[in-house]
Structures are given as C-alpha cells and as structure tokens.
Amino acid sequence: MYFDFKYTIVYLFIISCYGILAQDIFISNLDNECMKCLCYAASNCDTSLGCDDGYCGPYRLGKRYWMDAGRPTIVGDDLANSDYAFRHCAVTVPCAQGTIKHYLARHATDCNNDGVTDCDDYAMINFNGAFECGRSLQRNAAGRIYWQRYLNCGNVINK
C-alpha cells in the first residue's frame, strides 16, 4: 500500500484549521444581546433575507468581511465554490454569527475612543469596516438608520 506523507500533512492542516474556525470564540463584551442588536441594526434581524447588492443574510455580511474572518463555512460546503460557501454561511444565522466573532477577534478596537471596546464599537465596525470604524454613523442615511435601530434594540434589551 502506498502512503503519501505530504497529503497526510495537508489533510491534518485542513482539519486543524477547520477546528479553529468551528470552535466558539470569547470576545469581551460580545454577548447574545449584542449579537441580537447587531442583527437588528443590520436588517431588523430579517432571517428571510438572501443576498442583495453583495450583502447577505440578516447581518448583511459582505464577501470581503467573510473572507477576512477566515471564510467560515457550513459543514459540507466546498470552499472551491466560495461564492456559494459565502452566501450559504451568511444566510445561516449560526455561521453568520461565527463569521462576526472571527472578524471581531481579529479587528475589535475602541472605535469611539471611550476607553472600552464594547457592543457600540462592534456596531461601528460592522457598519464601517474595521479600518474606518471611527467614522460617524451619522454621515449618511443608511448609517443613521443602522445606528437608530441599534440604539432602539439596546434600549429594549437593557430595560
């Protein structure tokens, strides 16, 4: 029987990477309530949304965001068809939430300079992107709507 060691190493590497993506990640101040508010801010948490203008699912994830998060996938999806894998993940709430956690694990920062990295910052990151998270959400109508939904959600949860 022929045994190819390099293919075994590649297979083990892929499995270990999947394990890293599949495990739950702890991110300070990112709890279930925050995840709900990020979803509500993005789309009123409409789980029936598909893809529109390159943004998919209830969190309105873009493909670059998904790629930067490490391309998490649904078990059985093939990354060779990355468009399908992205769309399938983004419209599936647990996978979309995993994408957000992985993205924030890489890019969480204090966007509003209040000394704490919290859900407000995560909302700014999700709307503006990691590298422009300090930009005001009040600068355009879409940002104002997003921020108002986020604030309304927080007010309901914190009562």
C-alpha positions as a Markdown table, in Angstrom:
| # | Residue | x | y | z |
|---|---|---|---|---|
| 1 | Met | 0.0 | 0.0 | 0.0 |
| 2 | Tyr | 1.3 | 3.4 | -1.0 |
| 3 | Phe | 1.3 | 6.1 | 1.7 |
| 4 | Asp | 1.9 | 9.7 | 0.7 |
| 5 | Phe | 3.1 | 11.7 | 3.8 |
| 6 | Lys | 2.7 | 15.2 | 2.3 |
| 7 | Tyr | -1.0 | 14.6 | 1.6 |
| 8 | Thr | -1.5 | 13.4 | 5.1 |
| 9 | Ile | 0.1 | 16.6 | 6.4 |
| 10 | Val | -2.1 | 18.8 | 4.2 |
| 11 | Tyr | -5.2 | 16.9 | 5.3 |
| 12 | Leu | -4.2 | 17.3 | 9.0 |
| 13 | Phe | -3.6 | 21.0 | 8.4 |
| 14 | Ile | -7.0 | 21.5 | 6.8 |
| 15 | Ile | -8.7 | 19.6 | 9.7 |
| 16 | Ser | -6.9 | 21.6 | 12.3 |
| 17 | Cys | -7.9 | 24.9 | 10.6 |
| 18 | Tyr | -11.5 | 23.8 | 10.4 |
| 19 | Gly | -11.3 | 23.0 | 14.2 |
| 20 | Ile | -10.1 | 26.5 | 14.8 |
| 21 | Leu | -13.0 | 28.0 | 12.8 |
| 22 | Ala | -15.5 | 25.7 | 14.3 |
| 23 | Gln | -14.8 | 26.4 | 17.9 |
| 24 | Asp | -16.6 | 29.1 | 19.9 |
| 25 | Ile | -14.6 | 32.3 | 20.5 |
| 26 | Phe | -14.9 | 34.5 | 23.5 |
| 27 | Ile | -14.8 | 38.2 | 22.7 |
| 28 | Ser | -15.1 | 40.7 | 25.6 |
| 29 | Asn | -18.5 | 42.4 | 25.7 |
| 30 | Leu | -19.8 | 40.4 | 22.8 |
| 31 | Asp | -22.8 | 38.6 | 24.3 |
| 32 | Asn | -26.0 | 37.3 | 22.9 |
| 33 | Glu | -27.8 | 40.6 | 23.5 |
| 34 | Cys | -25.1 | 42.4 | 21.5 |
| 35 | Met | -25.3 | 39.8 | 18.7 |
| 36 | Lys | -29.1 | 40.4 | 18.6 |
| 37 | Cys | -28.7 | 44.1 | 18.4 |
| 38 | Leu | -26.1 | 43.8 | 15.6 |
| 39 | Cys | -28.6 | 41.7 | 13.7 |
| 40 | Tyr | -31.5 | 44.1 | 14.4 |
| 41 | Ala | -29.4 | 47.1 | 13.3 |
| 42 | Ala | -28.4 | 45.4 | 10.1 |
| 43 | Ser | -31.8 | 44.2 | 8.9 |
| 44 | Asn | -34.3 | 44.2 | 11.7 |
| 45 | Cys | -32.9 | 40.7 | 12.0 |
| 46 | Asp | -34.9 | 39.5 | 9.0 |
| 47 | Thr | -33.8 | 35.9 | 8.7 |
| 48 | Ser | -35.6 | 35.5 | 5.4 |
| 49 | Leu | -33.1 | 37.8 | 3.6 |
| 50 | Gly | -31.0 | 36.4 | 0.8 |
| 51 | Cys | -28.3 | 38.5 | -0.9 |
| 52 | Asp | -28.7 | 42.0 | -2.3 |
| 53 | Asp | -26.0 | 44.2 | -3.7 |
| 54 | Gly | -23.3 | 41.9 | -2.4 |
| 55 | Tyr | -24.6 | 41.8 | 1.2 |
| 56 | Cys | -26.3 | 38.6 | 2.5 |
| 57 | Gly | -28.4 | 37.4 | 5.4 |
| 58 | Pro | -29.8 | 39.1 | 8.5 |
| 59 | Tyr | -26.4 | 40.5 | 9.4 |
| 60 | Arg | -25.9 | 41.9 | 5.8 |
| 61 | Leu | -22.4 | 40.4 | 5.6 |
| 62 | Gly | -20.2 | 41.2 | 2.6 |
| 63 | Lys | -17.9 | 38.7 | 1.0 |
| 64 | Arg | -14.7 | 40.6 | 1.9 |
| 65 | Tyr | -15.8 | 40.6 | 5.6 |
| 66 | Trp | -16.4 | 36.9 | 5.4 |
| 67 | Met | -13.0 | 36.3 | 3.8 |
| 68 | Asp | -11.3 | 38.4 | 6.4 |
| 69 | Ala | -13.0 | 36.4 | 9.1 |
| 70 | Gly | -11.3 | 33.2 | 7.7 |
| 71 | Arg | -14.0 | 32.0 | 5.4 |
| 72 | Pro | -16.1 | 30.0 | 7.9 |
| 73 | Thr | -18.4 | 27.5 | 6.2 |
| 74 | Ile | -21.3 | 25.2 | 6.8 |
| 75 | Val | -20.1 | 21.6 | 7.2 |
| 76 | Gly | -20.1 | 20.0 | 3.8 |
| 77 | Asp | -19.7 | 23.2 | 1.8 |
| 78 | Asp | -16.8 | 23.4 | -0.6 |
| 79 | Leu | -14.5 | 26.4 | -0.5 |
| 80 | Ala | -13.7 | 25.8 | -4.1 |
| 81 | Asn | -17.1 | 27.3 | -4.8 |
| 82 | Ser | -16.5 | 30.3 | -2.5 |
| 83 | Asp | -19.5 | 32.3 | -3.8 |
| 84 | Tyr | -21.9 | 29.6 | -2.7 |
| 85 | Ala | -20.0 | 28.9 | 0.6 |
| 86 | Phe | -20.1 | 32.7 | 1.4 |
| 87 | Arg | -23.8 | 33.1 | 0.6 |
| 88 | His | -24.8 | 29.9 | 2.4 |
| 89 | Cys | -22.9 | 30.9 | 5.6 |
| 90 | Ala | -24.2 | 34.5 | 5.5 |
| 91 | Val | -27.8 | 33.5 | 5.3 |
| 92 | Thr | -27.4 | 30.8 | 8.1 |
| 93 | Val | -27.5 | 32.6 | 11.4 |
| 94 | Pro | -25.1 | 30.4 | 13.4 |
| 95 | Cys | -22.5 | 30.6 | 10.6 |
| 96 | Ala | -23.0 | 34.3 | 10.2 |
| 97 | Gln | -22.6 | 34.8 | 13.9 |
| 98 | Gly | -19.4 | 32.8 | 13.8 |
| 99 | Thr | -18.2 | 35.0 | 11.0 |
| 100 | Ile | -18.8 | 38.1 | 13.1 |
| 101 | Lys | -17.0 | 36.6 | 16.1 |
| 102 | His | -14.0 | 35.6 | 14.0 |
| 103 | Tyr | -13.9 | 39.1 | 12.3 |
| 104 | Leu | -14.1 | 40.8 | 15.7 |
| 105 | Ala | -11.5 | 38.6 | 17.2 |
| 106 | Arg | -9.1 | 40.0 | 14.6 |
| 107 | His | -10.3 | 43.6 | 14.5 |
| 108 | Ala | -12.0 | 44.6 | 17.7 |
| 109 | Thr | -10.9 | 48.1 | 18.8 |
| 110 | Asp | -12.3 | 51.1 | 20.7 |
| 111 | Cys | -13.8 | 52.9 | 17.7 |
| 112 | Asn | -15.5 | 55.7 | 19.7 |
| 113 | Asn | -12.5 | 56.3 | 22.0 |
| 114 | Asp | -14.4 | 55.9 | 25.2 |
| 115 | Gly | -11.8 | 53.6 | 26.8 |
| 116 | Val | -13.9 | 50.4 | 26.4 |
| 117 | Thr | -14.3 | 48.0 | 23.5 |
| 118 | Asp | -17.9 | 47.0 | 23.6 |
| 119 | Cys | -21.0 | 46.5 | 21.5 |
| 120 | Asp | -21.1 | 50.1 | 20.4 |
| 121 | Asp | -17.7 | 49.6 | 18.9 |
| 122 | Tyr | -18.7 | 46.3 | 17.3 |
| 123 | Ala | -21.7 | 48.0 | 15.7 |
| 124 | Met | -19.4 | 50.7 | 14.3 |
| 125 | Ile | -17.0 | 48.0 | 13.0 |
| 126 | Asn | -19.8 | 46.0 | 11.4 |
| 127 | Phe | -21.2 | 49.1 | 9.6 |
| 128 | Asn | -18.0 | 50.9 | 8.7 |
| 129 | Gly | -15.5 | 48.1 | 8.4 |
| 130 | Ala | -12.5 | 47.5 | 10.7 |
| 131 | Phe | -10.3 | 50.1 | 9.2 |
| 132 | Glu | -12.8 | 53.0 | 9.3 |
| 133 | Cys | -14.7 | 52.1 | 12.4 |
| 134 | Gly | -14.2 | 55.6 | 13.9 |
| 135 | Arg | -16.2 | 57.3 | 11.2 |
| 136 | Ser | -19.5 | 58.7 | 12.3 |
| 137 | Leu | -22.6 | 56.6 | 11.5 |
| 138 | Gln | -24.5 | 59.9 | 11.2 |
| 139 | Arg | -22.7 | 60.8 | 8.0 |
| 140 | Asn | -25.4 | 59.2 | 5.7 |
| 141 | Ala | -29.0 | 58.0 | 5.8 |
| 142 | Ala | -28.0 | 54.3 | 5.9 |
| 143 | Gly | -25.7 | 54.9 | 8.9 |
| 144 | Arg | -28.3 | 56.9 | 10.7 |
| 145 | Ile | -30.9 | 54.1 | 10.2 |
| 146 | Tyr | -28.5 | 51.4 | 11.3 |
| 147 | Trp | -27.4 | 53.4 | 14.4 |
| 148 | Gln | -31.0 | 54.2 | 15.4 |
| 149 | Arg | -32.0 | 50.5 | 15.1 |
| 150 | Tyr | -29.0 | 49.6 | 17.2 |
| 151 | Leu | -29.9 | 52.1 | 19.9 |
| 152 | Asn | -33.5 | 51.1 | 19.9 |
| 153 | Cys | -32.5 | 47.4 | 20.4 |
| 154 | Gly | -30.2 | 48.3 | 23.2 |
| 155 | Asn | -32.9 | 50.3 | 24.9 |
| 156 | Val | -35.3 | 47.3 | 24.7 |
| 157 | Ile | -32.8 | 44.8 | 26.0 |
| 158 | Asn | -31.5 | 47.0 | 28.8 |
| 159 | Lys | -34.9 | 47.7 | 30.3 |
